[in-house]
Each structure stands twice: as structure tokens, then as C-alpha cells.
């Protein structure tokens, strides 16, 4: 269930159009907007690949819904839902190449799924069973960054290493509109532009930085912030999976060709809470939520598939069944995760043994032993 990643069309990088509008290749009612800039970048996406993209988004949403339920039932300490942002994550992740390296925030469960991470492993951190859920080197994906905006600097440094190695891969950083107001992101933009490193910044502008609206954070667009650093930027309809796929392919092509960083602003909406500890009804209106609900990325792609005769009830039933099976395995796997021993807290702090860590481990073990019956 995956769209094959593509490096660049053989004819080379499409000309940078300087298009200042919102790139949209599928309208809200599920029609193709052929002729919009960058359409040629997804001209190879046929019927099977469109169905795969839709399947990915349905499965990712089902993983998210099940994880929310697990948290509400006390099985996870916390969860950061992605409801509404499936197209922004799947569209960008399916453009990635195997040798690209991703630095996510704490909400990119859809990206992790597309990179091949077992959904159960996504829950280890949130259940408190492990300090991280997977080996970053295996999946080309760092574990979640809880410190807001820090991953932009990590990606920029990694991209500098790619450039010094003479490789053609790219580093990709995901962050939200709130993180774009952090100093770490500003520093990352400055370094990336100055050294022309192969990094792609993907900002999922979901309209709310916890309880602060984006209009308060920025009187211009997030894309304009990149342009202020001399970083080419594209604003795309983040609920349009093809638009996000096209923009990411273009950004990766620029990175591979040595043309430096690109900023993608995927304009989308967080349909749920910021995390499970948040109550969005306290700061946003039901009218606003309903306005965005009609732009639902899954509904939009389903409408396109139906309009072009690429999906029927049988197809949708099979996708729903596949998503339910993933959710069932996720629940079983989550509940079966073993509790780690107390001293696992000290594992993997350094690459090798360290006397200070061993001293602290012994002291903690002595403390824990006082609770033994």
C-alpha cells in the first residue's frame, strides 16, 4: 500500500514558477485542477497509486483514532492526534527516498507509518514502555522531538553532513505553525540558507499552536517567513495529498541538485485537540471546525476516486477492513507491551558505559530496593 518514491522526472527539476498562491491539485469537491503549477510533478500518479494514497490515509486515521481511545482508557499516558492532517503527512512521506532522513515532531505518526515503523512501536514512548520506539537508522526517521522546534536544527546539521559527504539525499524536518515562532526554527532557517544545505522544511500549518491561532503568531504566511531568509517557499493546500506530494518532490529535487533548502507550508487543520490533555472547545468555535470539516482530506480524495470510477463500495469496504485489522493489532500489541525494569532509565544515555551513569544506576537501584516487601 505505497506509492513508489521518485527522485525527479528525467527532464530535470521543473522551473521554479514563483507561484504565490496556494497550490491545489484536487479541489475541495474532489475535482482535478489540471493546469495548476506543479501538476506535471504528479502526472505519473495513476489509478493504483491514488488508491494506495487513499488507503494509507484511511489506515493512518484509524491508527490515530485507536490510539486516542487507548489513551482515554488509561493505556497511554498521552497522545498527540493528527486527525485532519493525513494528506499533509502521507503526501510528503510518500515522496521521500529511502536514503532521505526525517526529523519529525511528536505528531508525525502518518510519516512514521509510511516509513515502515510498526504502529505498536509508535506507542512505546507514549505508554512509558521505552525512551523511544524504533531504531532511527533502520527507518531513516528520528524518534519524536518533544522540544518544540529543535528538530529543525537537527535536520539542518544532518543536511550539512550530507553536503560534506557529497551525497544526493536530503534531510526533512516536520514542525507546526507554532514551532515556526521558535528561535530554533529561525536559527535553522538562517544556517540552512547560508550554507545552502539539502534540507526540506515541512510546516504543517494546522491553524492552532495549542490555543493560539496562527493569525496571532504571524501576520503574513509561514511561507513568507522562509522567503525572508532567502529560502524558496511553497504554500500548498495541506488537505490535498497530490499537492503535497508534488511540492515535496520538487523540494527534494532541488536538494539533490545542490540548490539548497526549501520550505513547504502545508495549510491544513487540526480537527482534534493539540494533545489528549487539551480541550479545544475552550478556544475555538464550532463554526470554524465545521468550515474545515468539509475540507476533510479523506473525503476529498474519496470523491476524486469515485468521480473517476476508481473506487466503489467494495473497494472502500476492503480499505476499512484493512484499517480495522491494523487497529486491532495495534491494540493487542499495546496491551502486551511489557513494563521495563526500573533501571532501564539509564540505558542508551551514552553510546558506551560511563562511570557517572553507572554510579547513578547503583544509587537508583538502592533507592528502589527500599520499596521491596
TADAQUI-V74343 format. One record per backbone hydrogen bond with DSSP energy under -0.5 kcal/mol. CO is the residue of the C=O (numbers start at 1). NH is the residue of the N-H. If there is no record, write none. Layout:
# TADAQUI-V74343
[[CO | NH] [CO | NH]]
This chain:
# TADAQUI-V74343
[[9 | 12] [15 | 17] [21 | 23] [23 | 237] [25 | 33] [27 | 30] [31 | 27] [32 | 34] [33 | 36] [36 | 39] [38 | 41] [39 | 42] [40 | 43] [42 | 45] [44 | 46] [46 | 50] [47 | 51] [48 | 52] [49 | 53] [50 | 54] [51 | 55] [52 | 56] [53 | 57] [54 | 58] [55 | 59] [56 | 60] [57 | 61] [58 | 62] [59 | 63] [60 | 64] [61 | 65] [62 | 66] [63 | 67] [64 | 68] [65 | 69] [66 | 70] [67 | 71] [68 | 72] [69 | 73] [70 | 75] [70 | 76] [71 | 74] [79 | 81] [79 | 276] [82 | 85] [83 | 271] [83 | 272] [85 | 89] [86 | 90] [87 | 91] [88 | 92] [89 | 93] [90 | 94] [92 | 95] [93 | 96] [97 | 100] [101 | 172] [102 | 104] [102 | 142] [103 | 174] [104 | 145] [107 | 109] [108 | 112] [109 | 113] [110 | 114] [111 | 115] [112 | 117] [113 | 116] [118 | 121] [118 | 122] [119 | 123] [120 | 123] [120 | 124] [121 | 124] [123 | 127] [124 | 128] [124 | 129] [124 | 130] [125 | 128] [126 | 77] [126 | 78] [134 | 136] [135 | 138] [135 | 139] [136 | 140] [136 | 141] [140 | 102] [144 | 146] [146 | 148] [147 | 150] [149 | 152] [149 | 153] [150 | 153] [150 | 154] [151 | 155] [152 | 156] [153 | 157] [154 | 158] [155 | 159] [156 | 160] [157 | 161] [158 | 162] [159 | 163] [159 | 198] [160 | 164] [161 | 165] [162 | 166] [162 | 167] [163 | 166] [170 | 101] [171 | 200] [172 | 103] [173 | 202] [175 | 204] [176 | 180] [178 | 181] [179 | 182] [182 | 186] [183 | 187] [184 | 188] [185 | 189] [186 | 190] [187 | 191] [188 | 192] [189 | 193] [190 | 194] [191 | 195] [192 | 196] [192 | 197] [197 | 199] [198 | 171] [199 | 201] [199 | 262] [200 | 173] [200 | 202] [201 | 203] [201 | 264] [202 | 175] [202 | 204] [203 | 205] [203 | 266] [204 | 177] [204 | 206] [205 | 268] [206 | 270] [207 | 214] [208 | 210] [209 | 211] [209 | 212] [211 | 213] [212 | 209] [213 | 216] [213 | 217] [214 | 218] [221 | 225] [222 | 225] [222 | 226] [223 | 227] [224 | 228] [225 | 229] [226 | 229] [226 | 231] [227 | 230] [230 | 232] [232 | 263] [234 | 236] [234 | 265] [235 | 23] [236 | 238] [236 | 267] [237 | 240] [239 | 241] [240 | 244] [241 | 245] [242 | 246] [243 | 247] [244 | 248] [245 | 249] [246 | 250] [247 | 251] [248 | 252] [249 | 253] [250 | 254] [251 | 255] [252 | 256] [253 | 257] [254 | 259] [255 | 258] [261 | 232] [262 | 201] [263 | 234] [263 | 265] [264 | 203] [264 | 266] [265 | 236] [265 | 267] [266 | 205] [266 | 268] [267 | 238] [267 | 239] [269 | 271] [275 | 278] [279 | 282] [280 | 283] [280 | 284] [285 | 289] [286 | 290] [287 | 291] [288 | 292] [289 | 293] [290 | 294] [292 | 295] [293 | 296] [296 | 300] [297 | 301] [298 | 302] [299 | 303] [300 | 304] [301 | 305] [302 | 306] [303 | 307] [304 | 308] [305 | 310] [305 | 311] [306 | 309] [312 | 316] [313 | 317] [314 | 318] [315 | 319] [316 | 320] [317 | 321] [318 | 322] [319 | 323] [320 | 324] [321 | 325] [322 | 326] [323 | 327] [324 | 328] [325 | 329] [326 | 330] [327 | 331] [328 | 332] [329 | 333] [330 | 334] [331 | 335] [332 | 336] [333 | 337] [334 | 337] [341 | 344] [342 | 345] [343 | 346] [344 | 347] [346 | 349] [354 | 358] [355 | 359] [356 | 360] [357 | 361] [358 | 362] [359 | 363] [360 | 364] [361 | 365] [362 | 366] [363 | 367] [364 | 368] [365 | 369] [366 | 370] [367 | 370] [368 | 371] [369 | 372]]
